[in-house]
Amino acid sequence: MQFVIDMEVTNRCNASCHFCPRDRTPHQGLMSPEVFDTGLQRAIEFRSKIADPAGDTVRVSLCGLGEPLLNRRVVDYCRQARAEGFFVVMSSNGSLLDEQRGAALLEAGLQQILINVGEEGDDYEDVYQLPFERTLENVVRFNEMSNGACSVVVVLVDHRGDPDHLKRMRRYWADHGIQHAVTYEIMNRGGSLFVDHMQYEQYPELAEARARLAATVGVPLCGAPFGYLFVGYDGQHYLCCSDWEKQTPLGSVFDKSFIDVARAKLDLVVSREPVCRTCNLDPTNRLTEELRAEASGDLPPGAADELLAKIAADNAATEGLLRQFGLEVPVAPPTRRLIPVRAL
């Protein structure tokens, strides 16, 4: 199992994408050196206790919910994490990745960068509210400068719901020398972004999804909070990166380790409050959406059964993660709604 520790270098951003609910973040800021230093020590501690220190089992991601290049210390953070033997990855929109920053990141040892550029030309500028030619120049130049030392991956968010457009964008970037691309469906950011077909509590299929999951897996578990560990710019542990509104502060890295907050995370996942209940990554909501699509004819009969089997496999993997954290696997769904306690 590979763990990713997401250090939120900042949750500020210079883009204004319509599929990113930036206005729902309650507070924004930059990660200070003190927070990063302590978070990095927590990552070292975590690696020594739960993973193979000699292997690539724990990665550090310089990302969070914003544009990391807005933090002028991000190169230093990259260098520090690499010096401790971590594989370091960054996510960016590429608009600030000028030649000077690119060279500094490569010198610091950045090993992978994921760049969100799912449009081109005027369409890009309409969606991202950034100048496209500058971003194009930055991405192409950085890929050439890296010469394979840093893997450059284009991120394509399917905000249009158009597979043909995604194929065109893959070809576009391949023609510009970027051979690697990953595609993501639009995320509702734990419910912070309103998406028409993600209003799960309103759908009658929700009851069927709950019943089928209870019969198949017992307690449906999302593995993101345990495989993708999240430290906010403010030094707080949070449930995961879908907590866009920072509703689940679980304690500071100055006081608590990643293992210390795992129990509180499990309680939040089991209760599905306050984030999971409205999140499109939640297993119950995923199955609800699949059942609706199957009932409407948008998916063939049996699609929900296939997803249920995948959720069961994911659940087994998450149970394995829980055991690594020293947690017991829940054996039955809660009989009453749990009220999560914020551990500050």
N, C-alpha and C positions, 0 to 999 in steps of 0.2 A: 504494500500500500504506500502510495506517495502522498505526503501531506504538503499543503501549501499554506504558508503563513503570510497573510495579506497585511502589509503595513501601510496604513492609509497616510501616505505622504501629505495629501491634502484632499479635502472634499470640495474645493473650489474648482471651477472650470472656466475656460475661455470660450467654449462652444455653447450653443443654445439649441440642442437637439430637441425636436418635439416629442421624441420617445424617451426623454430623460426628465423626470420630475424635479428639476433642480430647486424649484420654489418650495418644495416640501421638506427640505432639509432645515431643521430648527436652528442650527448654528454651524458655522463654517470656520475653518482655520487651517494653519500649516503645522505639520508635526515638528516639534522642537528637537534639537539634538539630544536633550535629556530623555525625552520620551523614546526616541529611536534607540538610543544606547541601551536603555532598560528593556525595551521590547526585544532587541537583538539578544540580550543576555537571556531573556525568557525563551527565545527560540533555541539557543544553545542548550539550555537546561532541558527543554522539551525533547530535543534530538537525543540527548544523552540518556533520557529515561524511557523513551517510547519507541525509538527508531534506531537503525543501524548507523552509528556515527560515521562509519567509513563509506556508506553508500549514499546514493542520491535519493534518499527517502523523505527529506524535508527541504522544500524550496522556499525562498523568500520572494514575495511579489511586492514590488514598489508600485502600488496602485491605489486601492481604496475606491472612493466614489468620485474622484476628481481627476484633474490633469496633473500628473506628478511633476512635469517640467515647470510648473508654476512655483515649485519649492526650489529655491536656489541651492539648497544643500543636498539635493537628490543624488548628485554625482558622488559626494562624500558617503552617503548612505549605501550606495551601490558598492563602493570600494570597501567599506567596513564589512558588509555582509560577505563579499567575496573573500576577504582576508580570513574570515572564519570558516571558509570551506563550503558555503552555501551556493547552490545554483540560484542565480538571480535573474528574475524576469520583470519586465515593466510593461504596463499598458498605457497607451497614449493616443491622442488624436493626430499626432504628427505635425501639427501646425507650428509648434515651437521648436521642432527638432532641426535647428539650423546646423551649419557645419561645425561651429565651435562646440555646441552642446553634444552633437553626435560624436565628435572626436574624443571629448572628455568621457562620455559614457563608455566608449570602446576601450579607452585607456584604463578606465576603472574596472573593466572586466564584465560588463553586461553580456549575458549569454542568450537572452531572447527578448524580443520586443514585439508586442501585439499592437497593431495600429488600426484603429477604427476608422476606416475610409470606405464606406459602403456605397458611395455615390461618386459621380464625376461632374465636372463643369458646373453649369448653373444649378443643376439638381443638388450637388454637394453644398453649394453656397446657400440654397434655400433651406436645406435640412440642418446643416451644421452652423450656419451663420459665420463662416470663416472663408478666407480667400482660397480657392482651390489650387491655383497655379503654385502658390507658395507651398502648400502641403504636398502636392505632387513632386515638386523639386526636392523637398526635404526627404521624402520617403525613398525616392529613387537614388538620391545621393548617398543616404545612409546605408542602403543596401549595397551599393558599390564600395563604400568605404569599409564596410564590415568584412567584405570578401570571405564570407562564410564563418567568421569568428563569432558573430551574433546572428542567431536565426531571426529573420524578419517574417512575421506572419500578419497577413491582412485579415481583419475581423469584419465580417459582413453581417449586419443586423437586418433580419428579414422584416423590416417595418412595413414594407409594401404588401407582404404576403404573395410575392411573385417569384416563383422558382426560376423563370426565364431571366429575370433581371439579375438574380444571383449568378447564374451561369455567365451572363455578359460581363459582370464585374470581375469574376474569376479570370476570364479571358483578358480583360483590360489590364489587370495587374500582372498577369503572366507575360503579356506583351511588353510590360515595362520592367521585366526582370524579377518580379516577386512571384515565386512559384507556389508559395504556401499560403493557404487561406482557410479560415474556419467560418462556419455559418452558425448564427444563433437566431432562434426565434425571438420575437419581441418578449421582453420580461416586464411584468407589472410592478417590479421593485417592491415586493411584499404588499402590494395593494396601493402603493403611493401613486402609481400611474393608472388612470382610469382606462380600461380596455373593455369595449362592449361585451365581448364574449367571456369575460373573466369575472363575472358577478356571481360567484359560485353559490352563495347563500340563498340566492333566489331560485335555484334550479331544483326541480323534483328529483333529478338524477343523483343529487347529493346523498340522499338517504340510501339509495341502492349502492352507491360507491362505498359508503361507510359499512354497510352490511357485508358486501363482498370482501372488503379488506379485512374486516374482523374475522370472517370465516377462513380466510386464506393465510394472512400473516399475523393476525392478532392485533398488535399495535403497529400501525404504519409509521415508519421512521424516515425522516429526511436525513441523509448523511452529510449534507453541506456544512452544518455547524461543527462537525467533528473532523472532517477531512480538509476543510478550507477555513482555517482559523483567522479571525479578524481582529485587528487592533486599530481602533480609531485614532485619528490625528490627535485627539485629546488624551490618549493613553488608556482609554477604557477598552476592556474586552467587550465585544458585542456578539450577539447570536450569530450573525453572518452578514454578508454584504447585501442581502436583501432587506435588511433593517435600514431602509433609506432615511427614516425619520428618527433614528437613534432612540427607539423606545425601550431597548433592552440593555442598558449599561449594567455590566456584571461585576464591576470592580476594576481597579487600576492595575496596570502592569507593575507598578511600584509595590503593590501589596499582594497580588495574586498571580499564580502561574496559569498556564493553559489547562493543566490538569485540575487546578483548584476550581475553575469555573465550569467544568464539564457537567457536574451534577445539575447546576442551575440551567444549563443549556438543554439537558435532557428533559427537565420539567417543562420548559417552554415548548419543546418539540412535541411532547406527549399531550400537553394541554391545547396546543395550536394557538395559544394566545401570547402576545397580541399580534404577532406578525404572520405566523404560518397560516392562520385561518383564511387570509385573503391572498396568499402568495401562490402564483401559478406553478411554482416548483414543488409545492406540498403534494405528497402522494394522493391524498384524498381528493384534492382539487384536480390533479392530473387525470385521475380516473373519471371524475365527474364530467370533465370536458370531453373525454373520449366516448363516454356513454352517450352524451348529447350528440356528438358528431355521428356516431353509429346510428342512433335513432332517427336522425334527420336524413340519412343516406349519404352524408358527406364522406363517411368511411364505410368499408365493407363489413358485413357481419363477421364477428369474431375478432375485430380489432381491439375491443376492450379486453377480451380474454388474453390476447397477446401482451397488451400493456400490463395487465394484472400479473402475468408471469414475470415480466421484467421488474415490476415493483417488488415482487417477492424475492427475486434475486438481489436487487438493491438492498432490500431489508436485511437479508442475511449478511451482506457485506457490512452494513451499518452496525449490525449486532457485533460483528467482529471488531469494529472500531471501538464500540463501547467497552468491550472487554479489555482492549488495550489501555483505555482510560481508567480501568478498574471499576467499571460500572456494571450493575446487574441489568440484564435485558428485561424490559417490561413484558409480562406474560399475558396481560389482558388490558383492553381499553379502559380508561378511567370511567367510573360509574357516575361521576359528577364533574362539572366543569372546574378545572383547577385554576386558582388565581395565582399567577406567578409572582414571586417576591423579587424585587430588585435588590441585588447585592451590591451595595456601593462601597 
